[in-house]
Amino acid sequence: MTIQSKIFAGYVLVMTIIGFLSMYIDKRKAIKHQWRIPEKTLFIIALLGGSIGSNLGMTICRHKTKHWYFVIGMPVILILQIIIVIGVGFKLL
């Protein structure tokens, strides 16, 4: 495993955790009627590599599952990122 692939894997891991925690925290805040994380921010986190965690957070926490743009958008982001990694990312390995 090259240093680039280790850095990439570490980045994806960190962003996955951030994606999951952002969904978890927003769900807890919604329950308590507190200030929420903007939806735009949740999508930006997913776009920056946190789509695995964001999708897991949606499923496990049952959060944003009534919003069609999350139900469709988050999996689409994940699929596109997988395609990019397969198409371009393997060149890093």
Summary of the structure (lengths in Angstrom):
residues: 93
radius of gyration: 14.2
end to end distance: 6.4
largest distance: 46.3
contacts: 272
relative contact order: 0.17
helix: 81%
strand: 0%
